[in-house]
Amino acid sequence: MFETQPQNEINALLQSDSEFRRLYQRHQKLDRQVADALVGALPLAPSAVAQMKREKLAAKERLLRWYEQRRIN
């Protein structure tokens, strides 16, 4: 998700900001669950997978805004 950002900045946020870390971990968990569902390892209804994808996208957008705000300040 943060492939183009300096990893040291992301690590610093993960260590210093518990809310950022919680949201990042939530995004990672959703990413794994969606991937598992898409290959059939996690049997879920299509509507559940769609909901998880929406939650994952919302988390990603919030994380990216959070990161950008911290870089500006």
ABEGO torsion letter per residue (X at the ends): XAAABBAAAAAAAAAABAAAAAAAAAAAAAAAAAAAAAAGABBBBAAAAAAAAAAAAAAAAAAAAAAAAAAAX
